[in-house]
Amino acid sequence: MVGFYFMAKPKLGSGMRFKALKKELEQKGAINTGALEGWIGRKKYGNKKMAELSAKGRKNK
């Protein structure tokens, strides 16, 4: 398949997924995107994993 590429998802914890989701939610009209992203992440990964990712994000800042 010429011209057809598969894009790999960015690594979890890199922040790129978070930014992409924020942009998508803003386009859909969400008001408080940060809170909505947190809710989605906790539902998908659980409180413990989200806490680990949050700590990793703060450390990399």
Secondary structure by P-SEA (a helix, b strand, c coil): cccbbbbcccccccaaaaaaaaaaaaaacccaaaaaaaaaaaaaccaaaaaaaaaaaaaac
